[in-house]
Amino acid sequence: MPPAPDVLLAEVRAFLDRVETLTGREPVVYLYPEFEARFGFADDLRAYRQWVRSLDGPPDRAWWMWQQTDSGSVAGIAGPVDVNVARLPE
């Protein structure tokens, strides 16, 4: 059985803090619709840059990276690939 949402959020925050402490770099949080439907952490983690999977169009919230498809193609790579859009700093 998975942990309760508040317990999981505390574990995610502890992990992100540890990564930042050890690397000296701000982590990026990858979020996808099924995870958000179950836990809804996007607002709780808004202090971090977010890489958001949204296959139906741009996310309707702040994002740093947007995964727009998981069925793209790249010359020289067999099979489908993810295609992402980066938001440049303003």
Beta strands, then each sheet from edge to edge (+ up, - down):
strand 1: 28-31
strand 2: 49-53
strand 3: 65-72
strand 4: 81-86
sheet 1: 1+ 2+ 3+ 4-
end
